[in-house]
Amino acid sequence: SELISIQPANKEFNTASLCRFGQETVQDIVSRTQEVFQTLKTIQPPNGTAQGANTSNEKKGKVQEQLRTIRLLFKRLRLIYEKCNENCQGMEYTHIESLIPLKEEWDMKSDEKKTSESYRSVCDENKEIMEQVILKNRHLKEIIDHLRRIIWEINTMLTMRRS
């Protein structure tokens, strides 16, 4: 079978690679489950002929094989999950909710930032630099337009000389 089993006796995987492996396994489960549903969509009951029975049995076998593979993938995912939990025991756990900044806290911080002198000076400097960039862009556009006119005139003269 193409499935690779995890052998903890031979190799130790770090938690990050286990998580990546788990993510790939989940993606594999999802895609194979989609294949099962696609097969089930197209499946038709046997129509009484030998060919219809063969086709039906082939599709049934295919679905059963896909389901076996999915079952193995879920077993692999369970092993990965348990190994990750085992590796993470004793680590300090941070609640995910505490990592999300609340709107009130964010507003207070942004107000503090806006009132600081360094913030204002950086904003002014940014504004000046933006104005300089706009002016330089205009100047470059004028140069490009001028070069285009010169090239056009040269091409016109060359065309006139040939004819």
N, C-alpha and C positions, 0 to 999 in steps of 0.2 A: 504494500500500500504506500501511497505517496505521503502519508501522514508521518510526521516526525514525533517520536515520543520523547519526553523529558526524562533523562536518567540522572537523578541527583547523585548517585554513587560515583559516576564517572566525571561529571562536570558540575561546577558551581556557576550559576549565572548571576550577574548582579541584578538588582531590583529594576533598574531602568531598562535593561535589555529584556527582562521578563515582561515588563509592562508593554514594551513595544511588540514583543512576541504575542502577548495577550490581545493587543489591539489588532494585529494582523489576523489572529484567530477569529476575533469577533467579525471582522470584515469578511473572512472566509465563510463563516456561518451565515452571515446575511446574504452573501451572493449565492451560496448553495441553496438557501431557503427560497430565494427568488427563482432559482432554476426549478425547484420542485413545484412552485406555484405555476410557472410557465408551462411545465409539463402537464400539470393537472388541468390547466385551462384547455389544452389541445386534446386531452384524452377523450376518447369516445368509447362507449360500451361496445362489446363484441356484437357484430351484426349477423352472426350465425354462420359465416363462412370460415373456412380454415385460415385464410389469410387474415381476416378480421380478428380471429382468436389469437393468431401469432402476434399481430401488431399490438393487440391489447396486452398480451403476456409480456412482450418486450418492454412496453411502457411501464407496466406494473413492476417488472424487475428493475428498470432504471430508477423508478421512484423509490423502491425499497433500498437500492444501493445508495442513493443520495441520502435517504434518511439514516442509514447506517453510518455513513460518513459524517453527517451532522451530529449524530449521537457521539461519535468518537471525538469530534471537535469540541463538543460540550464537556466531555471528560477531560480533554486536554486543558480547556479553559478553567475547569475546576482545579486541576493540579497547579496551574499557573497562579490562580487566585490564592490558593492555600500557601504556596511557596512565597508569594509576595507578602501575605499577612505574616507569615513566619519571620521573614526578613525584617519586617517593619515593627515587630514587637519590641517594646522598650523605647521606641522613638517617641519624641514629643509630638503630640497631635495638636494641630491648630485647627480650630473650627473654621470652615470655609467662610461662614457668614462674617467672621471678624475681619477677613481680608477685603471685603467689599466696603468701600467708603460710603458712609451715609450722606445724603444730600445736605443735611444741616451742617455736618462737619466740613464738607467740601466747600459750602458757601462761606463758612467762617474763615477757612484757610485762604480762599481766594480773596476775601475782603482784606485780610491781613497782608497778603502779597501786594494788592493794588495800592495800599497806603504806604508801603515802604519806599524810601527814597531811591534805593538802587533799582527797584522795579520800574519806577518812573523814568529814571535816566536811561535804562536799557530800552524802554519803549520809545523814548525820543530818538535814541541812536538808531533803532530799527526803522523808525519813520524816515529819518534822514537818508539812511542807506537805501531804502525802497525808492525814495525820490531820485537818488543818484542813478539807481539801476534803470528806472523809467526813462530818465534823460539819456543815458547811454544807449538804451534800446532804440529810442527815437533817432539818435545820431547814427547808429548802425543801420537802421532802416533807410535813412537818407543816403548813406554811402552805398548800400546795396542797390537802391533804386538808380542812383547815378551810374554805377557800374553796368547795370542792365541797359540803360540808355546808350552808354558807350558801346557795349557789345552789339546792341541792335544796329547802331549806326555803322559799325565795322562790317557786320554781316550784310547790311544794305549796300555798302560800297563794294564789297566783294561780289555780290550778286550783279551789280550794275557793270562791273568790269568784265565779268564772264559773258554777259549778253551783248 
